[in-house]
Amino acid sequence: MIRTLQDLDRNIRGCVLCEERFSQTSTAHKPRPITWLNGRAPILIAGQAPGARVYKSGIPFDDPSGERLRDWMGVGHDTFYDRAQVSILPMAFCFPGYDQKGSDLPPPAVCRKTWHLDVLQHLSPRLTLLVGGYAQKYHIGAANGASVSATVQDWRSHAPHVFPLPHPSWRNTGWIKKNPWFEADLLPVLRGRVQEVLNEN
């Protein structure tokens, strides 16, 4: 029975549960679990899964999506990657790969079923960012299957301790333009809350 976060981190990094699954994707890649966990970090980013670029670098959100997320939070690179400040818990620790059409595969459910309850017992964030639909459904139920748009639009129901966000992928640029309230109303409050939490730490 794994009882410390350090032990969990070590076991997650050695996980190969999805080896066969990944070998059958169009990328035919090997498992590479990427962790970024600290039980004392006041901010938790609950995301989806590492992308192809992150799979290569081994650093979470080391891609354009990460640049956008850092902008949304109003923090720089050093703060974002300070493990004393930020933990990152994706719904799957490995890059899921692409399907035959080149689209992202969903995070394998076996990952969260195997690891997440144990990991969450060691985390006590004061602010949690739920990035994307998979994280929102897991952590808050996403209002009984509500869409990401509806869940994010209802952000005031969860603030100031939880903020549901769309995925910061550049594919969502159109969504952001169609929903100006996101940048005008939500982001200023989020940035203020991030600074408040960081200043308390």
C-alpha positions, 0 to 999 in steps of 0.5 A, spaced: 500 500 500 503 506 497 502 511 503 507 517 501 506 522 495 513 521 493 512 513 493 506 515 489 510 519 484 515 514 483 510 508 482 506 513 477 513 514 473 514 507 472 507 505 470 506 501 464 499 499 464 497 502 457 503 500 454 499 495 449 494 500 448 499 506 446 502 501 441 496 500 437 495 508 436 498 511 430 504 514 434 505 507 437 509 510 442 511 507 449 508 510 456 512 516 459 508 518 465 509 525 467 508 528 474 508 534 477 506 534 484 507 537 491 503 536 497 504 543 499 503 547 493 497 552 494 495 551 486 492 545 483 492 545 475 487 539 473 488 538 466 487 533 461 493 529 458 500 531 456 500 532 448 506 530 443 510 536 445 510 534 452 511 527 451 518 529 448 520 534 453 517 531 459 515 538 462 507 539 463 504 544 459 511 545 455 507 547 449 503 553 446 497 551 450 502 552 456 503 559 454 496 561 454 494 558 460 500 562 464 497 568 460 490 566 463 493 565 470 497 572 470 504 568 472 511 567 469 515 561 467 518 561 473 512 561 478 508 556 474 514 551 474 515 552 482 513 545 485 512 549 491 507 553 488 503 549 483 501 542 482 499 539 476 494 533 476 492 531 469 486 526 467 492 521 464 499 522 466 501 519 459 500 522 452 494 518 449 496 518 442 493 520 436 487 516 432 488 514 425 485 521 423 490 525 427 486 527 432 487 526 440 485 520 443 481 521 450 485 520 456 485 512 458 480 512 464 485 506 467 489 512 469 485 516 473 482 509 476 488 507 478 492 513 481 487 519 482 484 518 489 490 516 492 494 522 489 488 527 491 489 524 498 496 528 499 494 534 496 490 540 499 490 546 494 487 553 496 485 554 488 484 548 483 483 550 476 479 545 472 482 545 465 477 542 460 471 537 460 474 531 462 477 534 469 471 538 470 466 532 469 471 528 474 472 533 479 465 537 480 461 533 475 460 538 470 453 539 472 450 532 470 454 532 463 453 540 462 458 542 456 464 545 457 461 552 455 456 551 460 460 549 466 465 555 464 460 560 464 457 558 470 464 559 473 461 564 479 458 558 482 465 555 483 469 561 485 474 563 488 476 556 490 475 552 483 475 555 476 473 551 470 476 553 464 476 551 457 482 547 454 488 553 452 489 549 446 489 554 440 484 550 437 479 554 442 481 561 439 474 561 436 471 559 442 474 565 446 472 570 440 465 568 441 465 568 448 468 575 450 465 574 457 471 569 458 477 574 457 473 580 460 469 577 466 473 571 468 480 572 467 481 578 471 478 575 477 482 568 476 488 572 476 487 576 482 485 570 485 492 566 483 496 572 486 492 572 492 493 565 493 501 565 491 502 571 496 498 567 502 503 562 501 
